Amino acid sequence: MRSMGEGHLLARAVLGEAFTVFDDNVRRLTLEEFLDAGGGYRSILGLTKHTVGWTHVYHSYAFEQPPRSWEEIDWPRGLRETIDASDEYVGEMLAWLDAARDAWLRDVAEPLDLASVRPLHWGDSAPMRDIVAMAAGHLTYHAGEINEILAIRRGEAFEIGEEVEENHIATEGHRVRPAWMDEEA
């Protein structure tokens, strides 16, 4: 029998961090913020719904027999193609995010053969380590989109102490103090 080592600990850490990054961007938003699309076509609520939905699909294909597709997963209120622009629906979407996190972290908590090949929703297959990376990457990618919408909406730029000359746009007056930074810094 092949040793599975402690790779599951890394998988759990990577997924845990990806969920935390996503959660940090959405957990305390107002309904108005959730409905903002930043001039684009997908609101933060729409991005959240998309991201959490695919996170459930990736999990299903990695761990469930038979796996459930985009059409078959348990959408809050059964709303796959639409949303309900309400605080209650946002709460249900955040609970659905929590359920995705709980499922992933539960199923990668024990020694797991990260080389085992699992199916993917587009008909291909991949080693479990790649599926973990895809799910984590998807969460962080869309967390970045949400972060950008919020930065534009709020008129924020860089964290205090992180200014660099990245472009020709002055950030003076638009910097933010991260929660971990003391007031004197």
N, C-alpha and C positions, 0 to 999 in steps of 0.2 A: 504494500500500500504506500502510495506516494505521500510524503509529508506536506501538509498544507501551510505550515509555518504560521506566521502572524500577519499575513497579508490582509486578512479580514479586518485587522485593527486599522490598517492604513485605509482600506475601503470605507470603513465606518467613519474615520476622521475626515476623509475627503468629502464624503456625502454630508456629514454633519456640518462641516464648514460651508458647503454650498447652500444647504437649507438655511443656515444662519444668515448668510449674506443676503439671500432672497428675502427672508423674513424681516431682517433689519430694514429693508427698503419699503415694506408694505404694512407692517403690523400696526402702526399708529397713524395711518393716513385717515383723513376725513373722506366722506363720500365724494365731495367735490374734487379732491385730489385723485381719488380712484377713477373718476370719470374723465380726467384730463388725458388728452392724447398728445399734448405738446405740439399741436399743429399737424400731427400725423393722422393715421387712420386706425390705430389700435390704442385704446385707452389703457391706463394702468390696470384697470379691472380686467380688460380683455387680455392683456399680456399675462396677468396672473392666472386667469382661467386657462389660457393656452398652455402655459408652463406647467401648471399643476396637472392638467389633463394628460399631457405627454409623459410627465413623471410617473403617473399611475400606469400608463400603457407600458413604459419601459419596465417598470416593476412587474407588471403582470406577465410580460413575455419572459422575464428572467426567472420568475418563481412559481407561476401558476400553471396548472394543467387542467383544462386547456387555457391558453392565454386569452385575454380579452382585448379586443381592438378598441380604437378610438370611438367607434359607435357603441361598443358594449360596456364600457366602464360606467361606473355609477356617478353620473353627473348630478351635482346639487340641483334639486327640483326637477331633474330630468332635462334641464335646459342645456343642450349641446350647442345650438346655433345662435342662441340669444342670451341676454342677461336680464336680470331684474335690477334696475338702478335704485337699489335701496340698501340701507345700512344692514338690514337683516340678511340680504343676499351676500353682501360683503362678508359678514360674519360666517356664513355657511361656506364661502369660498376659502376663508382663512382656516376654518375647521377641516376642510378638504386638504389644504396644504399640510396641516398637522397630521392628518391620517396618512398622507403620502410619506412624510418624514418618519412617522412611527413604523410603517410597513418596511421601508428601506432599512432603517437602523435595526429593526428586529431581525430581519433576514440576513444581514451581514454581521450580526453580533457574534456568531459562533464561527469557529474555523470553517472556512468556505474554500472550495477549490476554485480559485480565480482563473484557472486555465480551462475550466469546464466550458464547453461551447453551448450557448443558449440561442434560441431563435430571436429574431428582431421583427418588428412590425412591418417592415417593407419586404419580408420574404427572405432575407439573408440571415446569417447567423454570425456570432462573434463570441470570443472568450468573455467570461464574466467580468474580468478586469476592464475590458474595453467598454462593456455596457455600463459599469460603474462610472467610468470616465465620461461617457456620453451623457449620462443622467446628470452628473455633477456639472459638466460643462454647460449643459442646457440651462440649468438653474442659474448659474453665474452669468451666462450671456444675457439672459433676460433681466436679471437683477441690474446689470449695467445699463440696459435700455431704460428701465424704470428710474434708476439713479439719474440718468441724463434728463429725462422728462422733469423730474423733481428739481434738479439743479437749474434748469431753464425757468421753470415755473417760479421758483423761489429767488431767482437772481443770485445764486450762490456760485462761487468759484472754487478755489482751493482751500484746503485746511490751512489754518494759520501755521506758519513754520515750514510749509511745503512749497512756497512759491518758487517757481523756476521760470526762466525765460523760454517758454514753449512756443509762444506766438507773439503777435503784435498787439494783443488785447490786454489792456491794463486790468488787473484784478483788484486794485485798491478799493476798499469799501465793500467787497463782495466775498471776503474770506469768512470761513466759519471755524469755530472752535470745536474740535471733537470732544466728546464726552469725557474721554480719558485724560485730556490735557488740563493742567491746573490753570487757574486764572492769571498767574504771573507770567506764564510763558508767552 
